[in-house]
Every structure is written in C-alpha cells, then in structure tokens.
Amino acid sequence: MSEAMPSQPASRPGLDPTEAARRLAEHGPNLLPGSTPKGLLAIVGGVLTEPMFLMLLVAGGLYLALGDRAEAAFLLSFVFVVIGITLAQERKTQRALESLRELSAPRALVIRGGEEIRIPGREVVVGDLLVLHEGDRIAADAVLLDGHLDVNESLLTGEAVPVTKLPGEDAGQLFASTVATKGVGVAEVRAIAGATAVGRIGQALSATVEPVSGLQQASRRLIRNLTVGGLLLATAYALLGWLWDGHGLLQSVLAGIALTMAILPEEIPVILTVFLALGAWRISKHKVLTRRVPAVEALGAISVLAVDKTGTLTQNRMQVAELRLVDGSSHNRDAAELPEPFHALVEFAMLATPADPFDPMEKAIQQFGLRWLTDTEHVHAEWAPEFEYALSPEILAMTHVFRGDARDAHLLATKGAPEAVIDLCHLDADAADAILRQVESMAERGLRVLGVARGEWQGEAWPRSQHDFDFRFLGLLGFVDPPRPEVPAAIAECRSAGIRIIMMTGDHPATARAIAREVGLSERAEVITGAEMAALDDAALRERLRHVDLCARLKPEQKLRLVQLLREDGEVVAMTGDGVNDAPALKAADVGVAMGERGTDVAREAAALVLLDDSFASIVSAIRQGRRIYDNITKATRFVFAVHMPIIALALVPTLLHWPVLLMPVHIVLLELLIDPACSVVFEAEPASDDIMQRPPRAPSDSPFAAANLRYAVIQGLGFAGILLLGYGLLPGQRLDAAQSRSAVFIALVLGLFLLTLANRDPSRPALACATRANPWLGRMFVGVALMLAAVLGVPFLREVMGLGIPHLIAIPGTLGMLVVTVAWLEILRRTRHAGTRHPATH
C-alpha cells in the first residue's frame, strides 16, 4: 500500500488570509448549534424560586396586609436589586466560562498564504487546507487531497474501528469532530458549522453541561437541611408568638419569616459559584486552562503527580547528540564532519522515519540527516514506502519497506527501542550484550537511545510480522532533551508540599534515572519497567508502587493501570499526557492534565486541565492556586456561619425575653442579601498563605462544611451575639428609646461583621493585624459598607423604614464598647484555638 506524503505548503498555498477573513465574516464562525447563555426570564425565574426570595415576597405581602406600605416597598424593591446583582454575576461567570471554552476549543493547523498557521477551530472557513496529524480532531467536513489517514468515526457511526482515508472524493471524505488516529494528510474544507454531517444530526459540542462539583453538592445538602430545620423552628416560633404571647397572626408569621431568613445561609451558593469560576480564570493566568470547573477543588487534594518525562520535565527539543556503531566507534554532534562509516546509519534512520514527521525524535533525525547528508547519495526524498509495519505494544520498532531495483526485491529500514531492534536482528547473546552495554552507557548520561537496522527481502506477499525478515544491526542514535530550567525548583516545592512525583516514560530505565537525578525528582534510584509491571498482579504492583518513583519503558495502557492502582490505594492522582492513547488514563485520573502545545485534541478533551505552555512548573502553580481557592472557600464559609449566629440570636432572643424587636425582616434582608455576600466575596481575593506549599495535601474527605470549621464559626458568632444582646439589654437604662438602642446595636453589628471578616482572613493572627494584609477588595468593601450605613442612618425615609433613630451621643460609647469587647472575644478565641492546635493532647 503506497502512502503519498502531503505536499509542501509552497505547492499548495491555500487561501489568501484576506479571503479567509472575508469568508469568516460572510458565513460566520465554525461553531455547531449549542446552548445559549441564560436569558433574562430564566435568571429572574431562578431568583424568584430561591427560598430566601420566596420569603421576601411573602414578607412584603404581609407588610402590605398590615398597611405598612413603606416597609413593603423597601422589601419588594430588594427583589429587583438582587435580580440586578444576579444578572451581573451571571454575565461575569458566563464570560469567564466562555473565555475558557474558547481557549479549550479544538485548534486547526491550516495553510494560508503558503504558510502553516494554527488557528482556533471556530475560524476555519470553506476552502481552507487542513494539515492533519495523528491525534487531531478534524475541525470541519473536508476531502483528503494528499497523504494517508486512519480516522476514528465512532462519533458518527458508533464503530470504534478506524477507517482508512486515501486522497479522492469518495475514499477521502473526512467529517468534523472525528479523530485522526494515524498518519499525515492535507485536506480541503467543504462544509463548516451546522452544514457538517455532525451538525446535521444535531451533535452540539458546546452544549456540554458543567458537572456539579463535590463542594456544590455538599453545600446544597447543607442548605436543604438548614431550610427544613429553619422552617420547622420558625413555624414553632410563630405559633408560640401567636398562641402564647398573644401577638397577631400576621405579626407572628412575619416574625417566623424573619427567623427563617436569618437561618438560611444563602451566601454559600454565591461563594462556591464565584470562587470556582474566578479561580479557573485566575489559574488560566498561570498558563493552565481549566476545562472542567470541579477540577479546581480537586487540585488542593493532589497527593501524587504522575508526569511524562518528555516535554513536561524536559524541553521536548530533541537533538541527535551521539551516533555509535556496532564496533563501538562513536560520533559526537560537536564534530566538524560526519565520517563515511556513519552515513549508512543516518541514511536508514531517515528511511525509517516519515518525511513529514510529527514526533520530536523523528524531526531530530530528519534535521540531522539533512544537515550532514544533503547532496550525497544517502538522501532519498523522492522515495515513498510501499508498506510499513507500525510500532506496536508487542514490537517497539517500526519498519518501512521500499521497492528495490530488481523484481520482487525490497529494502527494509527499521528503527525502535534497542532491545526490539536487537531481537529483530536475531543476534547471538554475546553480540546483543555488547550492544546493550553501549545502550546502558549512553542512557546513564541522560541520552534517549534508538537502534537502527537494515534488511533486504524478496517476495510479493508481506509477512505478518517484522520478525519474519532478516535484519542487520547498523548502530545506535542517542538523543538529548535537556530538562526545563524551572523544573528542579518546582519539584522541590512539590516535595515540601507533601506531593509525591512519579515519572512515567517510554524511555530506557537508565535515561529515566539520569533525568530524575538531574532534576531532583526522587532520592530512590529504583526503576520499574513496563515488562516488570506486566508480570505483577494488581496487589503486588500496588505494593511495589509505594516504593518506586520511576516507571520506564511504559506502554500507554500501563499508564491507565498505574493511575487506577494509585487511586485504589487512596491517592488523589494528577496525571499528564499528550497522545491519543493517554486519553483513558487522563480521564481516569482525579485531575487529568493534557499538553496544550504538543498534545492531541483527544488528550485535551479527555483532560480536566490543559497546560498551555507544557511546563511542569505551571502544574505546580495550578496546585498552589487550587490550595489557595480551597482555603478561601473555607474562610468564607466560616465567616458566613459566624455572621448568621448574631443575626439569628438578635431576631429570636428579644422576642422570647419580651424586649422590643431588634432585627426586622428589612434588617435581615439588608444584611444577608447585600452586606454579607459583599464581605464573603472579599475572601476570593485573599492571597495564599505563606505556608500553603509546606503543608501536606488535604484529605479528599475534608470539607469547608466539616464540623470543626463550622463549630469554630458558630462559637465566634455566638460570642459576638452575646455581646450585642448584653449591650442591647443595658442601653435602655441610658435614657435611650427603642429606635436609638436598635441603631446602636445595628451599627455595632455591621461594623462587627468587618471584624469577623478580618478575624477569618488568618486565624493565626489577631483580627486587627489582618487589616494590613494585601487584599484589593478589603478597603473597597469597608468603604461600601460605611457608605451604606451612612445612607441608612442619614436618609430620613430609609431610617424610618429600618426603624432606626439618629445615634445619640450616649449610645456611641456603648457601640464602641461592644466592638472593643468583640475584638477581645475574638482574640481570646484565637489564642485558645492556637494553643489547642499546638498541644492537641491537652484538648
């Protein structure tokens, strides 16, 4: 079977860039019909079905029934305020997610104006020439013009067996969203967007629904339980007020609604949605694209990072560094010329390599050969293989078969893993051992080594296996791929963070060991190979993996087994990959990380994260950001539960003690729908703690809603509530009326929320000391809250609606006293907790 390689760009100039731009403007982007952002009516409907807003509407209706139109108007106006805030938040979140999806959309390599350029798949137009390689997702319906491809069309047909495509209208039909699994080709685009086959049958790639994260599921359960509990408690409270205290039915129902509003932590869904979406956007600034938002929360729990060596730890800039012949003579890349005895070795390495290679090692072979052998009889650019034997799990070598000069005569060129090529040459034990010693010597210096052989064959029918040929071993090629300069520091940071790094590579064990030693990956020199893994059952391999950090000579399917066993052993696994065969392992990992530069579209779509620069340091930055985001969600959750304690207490206790009402629904709505969410979102911009990468990974079972976190928050809030209630009880004795007393306590409550914000930023430091830590939103939030407080107290209409009075001079010391005692309470609690953390045995 003959394989014609793609024409060079110069022979097929493709569309002129100006014409391509005109067609894009005329026909629109290459996007399939998909979901549209939520409309205004959908957002309004979502707001109105939230429990908090249903109660808001009921409370407004009750105030109307009681004849208090001002309070009713104020409450009902909050529905529109919240709808406006929700619209703004929805638009911001939508823009963040759309920009991420835009980045993660399949890319296309096209020829325009005689040059190959990579563009987003959405910019492909009819008439574009697509350059396709193994692993590419085809961007549009097209016809193959040059080359040979095997394509997985299971998306359309359900049949997983790849279909062979050859140039021509019938044999070369390519369809959008299918995957090239093998070969190289150039194709002309015939249809885009909804006009493609996949568009006609209604496949909408952009309609993917974002999965709900574990934190979001946990928060929904918590809110559902609190809603049920709050409704039961509020119902009992309303009945008690009506039947026991003799309050009117409407007044009692209103008091019950106020209590329910106070109990519901409506801020939690806002926190999770905003923190995770903005977290994904922040991570993208570190060259890491988040394709699935729930992966953001998993980043902080990663305990094992399984990384590919080539391109992640190294620069993926392969160069032929050394040639070695069977007799032991060698050639270094720095030499001034290539001696004649080495010409055949380089010639057959080139013949065993595609003319337009995708693999970095194959590119290095072609570049080296063209540098030294151009204008000699050893370069055969016009030759095309008549048949080829691909690399397979059974034989880690590939053979190209070329027709010779005589009838039925064929020339064979083979390259591959030295062990496999030695086996194909049927060498005796002594000769094989001598070559393997050379391989070991080269690998120990960090070189990646390939063996090369040549052969001749007479016949028409191709043998089933490369083993049926007779080969002559020509020599070894050693490649150098230097480590990325930032890798050693990033690995050291991982180790200090308690994250274990496992190298997965197809290279020789000695090469893996040399690179690991150079970057400081592991102090353990032991290596396990793919062959050794295959000989072990799952239990034995799981035990072995606990003591080995280097895995060499791996096959892609063994990466999947490795990931599965590590996860079964209780590890939270992140794994990097770039090829079609890596996709199952990327999907099986807790956090799959695909390469953005050299990775295939299939790998990118299987992964949760995509490295835009393929750098290991970017993964470590993403882990640091993931830990920061989780920390900040924990802080914000603690703040929200601390804040709800005084609100609940101030709504409930005065009525039970027959004091004047302290918190009415208007106060609770103002606090819970404006002030609390504003304070909560401040935590999203919190900088990472200094020790964030010196801690071990958090357990997967940990949660911001864990009892210990919420218990500390509840104690914080109850202490603050007690201080406010004590102050409210003492103020009437200072010749203050109910409105003035309420004003003094309300001011203390609002300013106390700012103190709770500071206290929960860093529980290891005093609350006031945390005011100096950098956070761009902290000052803005304080100014905003102060202006709101000034408006509520200074505007007569708002003051009357809120049932407040102009603060009396006598009340100011009382307010300040409550705040001073609150600062002291938070400091006592902080020190007690800190002592308990240092001396857990005493608690």
Secondary structure, DSSP 8 states (H G I E B T S, - for coil): --------TTTS--B-HHHHHHHHHHH--S---------HHHHHHHHHTSHHHHHHHHHHHHHHHTT-HHHHHHHHHHHHHHHHHHHHHHHHHHHHHHHHHHHHS-EEEEEETTEEEEEEGGG--TT-EEEE-TT-B--SEEEEEEEEEEEE-HHHHS--S-EEE-SSTTTTEE-TT-EEEEEEEEEEEEE-GGGSHHHHTT--GGG------HHHHHHHHHHHHHHHHHHHHHHHHHHHHHHTS---HHHHHHHHHHHHHHH--THHHHHHHHHHHHHHHHHHTTTEEESSTTHHHHHTT--EEEEEIIIIIB----EEEEEEETTS-EEETTSSS--GGGHHHHHHHHHTS-SS--SHHHHHHHHHHHHHHTTSTT--TT---SEEE---SS--EEEEEEE-SSTTEEEEEEEE-HHHHHHHTT--HHHHHHHHHHHHHHHTTT-EEEEEEEEEEE-SS--SSGGGS-EEEEEEEEEE--B-TTHHHHHHHHHHTT-EEEEE-SS-HHHHHHHHHHHT--S---EEEHHHHHTS-HHHHHHHHTS--EEES--HHHHHHHHHHHHHTT--EEEEE-SGGGHHHHHHSSEEEEESSS--HHHHHH-SEEESS--HHHHHHHHHHHHHHHHHHHHHHHHHHHHHHHHHHHHHHHHHTT------HHHHHHIIIIIHHHHHHHGGG----TTTTTS----TT--TTSHHHHHHHHHHHHHHHHHHHHHHHHGGGGT--HHHHHHHHHHHHHHHHHHHHHHHH-TTS-TGGGGGS--HHHHHHHHHHHHHHHHHHHSHHHHHHTT-----TTHHHHHHHHHHHHHHHHHHHHHHHHHHHH-GGG-
